[in-house]
Structures are given as structure tokens and as C-alpha cells.
């Protein structure tokens, strides 16, 4: 189970006990916000794309969407989402639990500038009923991201 991979990943950093598991689903942004008691924007959603046939994970605030024009400017191609039934194959996590932790080796992770509105965000932890509270600095550290990018729609 993917949450166990994430738990082992965090164990190396001594923060596995910070994983929250819920009795209810946190698979969608709205469900996660309700389970946590946060704003939907504080949910750090992870969206899988294929760029030149390789998996890319963009982590963005929960209440925004990827802007096709900005994506094309960043990656020199139109956005092509990884189909839901192939998420585990490409990323290592099923839809609903996709997160930037304990992913397959060839997955490149990018953090979207939209996240910087918040001091803390809540990414999933590999299952459809889990999350972890992280500061932006912790998300940078634990996600092993490539870089910060700006590919989401402006919200304000």
C-alpha cells in the first residue's frame, strides 16, 4: 500500500508520526479540506502529467487549476494529464492519494508558486484518507522538487 511507502519515506526523516489518517475520504480537495478543517486552498494537490512521455508531478494549491498557456510556456508542450487508471503505474500512487513523497524514481516534481500564499499546506500521503501538515519549507525539503514554477491560473 502506498501509504506504507510514504510512512517508510518519512521514517528516515523522523516525521512518520505526523501523518494524519482519517475515518472519512480525503481523496478530493473538498473532502480533504473538510476532513482536516482547512480552506481548500491549503490542500496541496498533486497533479500528474506526461511531458515528453515522462511523468511530471505538479503540486499546487487546492483551489486553482493548471493554466494551459503557462504550462506550455514552461514545458514547451500542451498539458497532457496522466490518465487516472495509470497514475499508480507512472507515479507510484493511486488517484486520491497522489503526493510528492515516495514516488517512482523517474518522476520529476515541481512546486507551483500558488502554494506560497499559505504558511502551511496539506499534501496527501499515498492513500485516499491521509495527509500531512507541512510548512512550505518542509514541502520543499521533503518533496525533492526540481524547482518552483508558475503554471496555475491566477486566483487573486
C-alpha positions in Angstrom: 0.0 0.0 0.0 1.3 3.4 -1.0 0.8 5.0 2.5 3.2 2.5 3.9 5.8 3.6 1.3 5.3 7.2 2.4 5.4 6.2 6.1 8.8 4.5 5.5 10.0 7.5 3.5 9.1 9.8 6.4 10.5 7.4 8.9 14.0 8.2 7.6 13.4 11.9 8.4 11.8 11.1 11.8 8.3 12.6 10.9 6.3 9.5 10.2 4.1 10.2 13.3 2.9 13.4 11.7 0.9 11.6 9.0 -2.8 12.1 9.7 -5.2 9.3 8.8 -9.0 10.0 8.6 -12.1 7.9 9.1 -13.5 9.6 6.0 -12.2 10.1 2.5 -9.7 12.9 1.7 -9.4 11.9 -1.9 -10.7 15.2 -3.4 -9.7 18.7 -2.4 -13.1 19.4 -0.8 -13.1 16.1 1.1 -9.6 16.7 2.4 -10.4 20.3 3.4 -13.4 19.0 5.3 -11.5 16.1 7.0 -8.7 18.5 8.1 -10.9 21.5 8.8 -8.9 23.8 6.4 -9.5 26.0 3.4 -9.5 24.2 0.1 -6.5 26.3 -1.0 -4.4 24.9 1.8 -4.7 21.4 0.3 -1.6 20.7 -1.7 -2.9 18.8 -4.6 -0.5 16.7 -6.8 -1.4 16.5 -10.5 0.3 14.1 -12.8 1.2 15.0 -16.4 3.3 13.4 -19.2 6.0 15.7 -20.6 7.9 14.1 -23.5 6.4 10.8 -22.4 7.9 11.1 -18.8 5.9 11.6 -15.6 5.8 15.0 -14.0 4.0 15.9 -10.8 2.9 19.5 -10.2 2.0 20.3 -6.6 -0.4 23.3 -6.4 -2.9 24.8 -4.0 -6.2 23.0 -4.0 -8.4 25.8 -5.2 -6.6 26.5 -8.5 -6.2 24.9 -11.9 -3.3 24.5 -14.3 -3.3 27.2 -17.0 -2.6 25.6 -20.4 -0.7 28.7 -21.7 1.5 28.9 -18.7 2.1 25.1 -18.8 3.1 25.3 -22.5 5.4 28.2 -21.8 7.2 26.2 -19.0 7.3 22.8 -20.7 7.1 23.7 -24.4 4.1 21.5 -25.0 0.4 21.3 -24.1 -0.6 19.7 -20.8 -1.4 16.0 -21.0 -2.7 14.6 -17.8 -1.8 11.1 -16.8 -5.0 9.0 -17.0 -6.4 8.1 -13.6 -6.0 4.4 -14.2 -2.3 4.8 -15.0 -1.4 7.1 -12.1 0.0 4.3 -9.9 2.0 2.9 -12.8 3.6 6.2 -13.6 3.8 7.9 -10.2 3.6 5.1 -7.6 0.3 6.3 -6.0 -3.3 5.9 -6.9 -5.6 8.9 -7.7 -6.9 10.2 -4.4 -3.6 9.6 -2.6 -1.1 11.0 -5.1 1.6 13.0 -3.3 5.1 14.2 -3.9 6.6 11.7 -1.4 8.0 8.2 -2.1 7.3 8.5 -5.8 8.9 6.4 -8.6 12.5 7.4 -9.4 11.8 8.9 -12.8 9.1 11.3 -11.6 10.1 15.0 -11.7 8.3 17.1 -9.1 7.6 20.8 -9.5 6.0 23.1 -6.8 3.7 25.8 -8.1 4.0 29.3 -6.9 0.3 29.3 -5.9 1.3 27.3 -2.7 3.3 30.3 -1.4 0.1 32.1 -0.3 0.0 29.8 2.7 2.4 29.2 5.6 1.3 25.6 5.9 -0.2 23.2 3.4 -1.6 19.6 3.5 -0.5 17.2 0.8 -1.8 13.6 0.7 0.4 10.7 2.0 -0.3 7.9 -0.5 -3.8 7.0 0.4 -7.3 8.4 -0.1 -7.7 9.2 3.6 -4.3 10.7 4.7 -2.4 13.9 4.8 0.5 15.7 6.5 0.7 19.3 7.6 3.9 20.9 6.2 5.4 24.3 6.1 6.3 25.5 2.6 10.0 25.0 3.6 9.3 21.4 4.7 7.4 20.7 1.5 10.4 21.9 -0.5 12.7 19.7 1.6 10.6 16.5 1.7 9.3 16.6 -1.9 12.8 16.7 -3.5 11.3 19.0 -6.1 13.1 20.2 -9.2 12.1 23.8 -8.9 9.3 26.3 -8.3 7.2 27.1 -11.4 4.2 29.2 -12.2 1.7 27.2 -14.2 -1.6 27.7 -12.4 -4.4 30.2 -13.0 -4.1 33.5 -11.1 -6.5 33.3 -8.2 -6.3 36.9 -7.0 
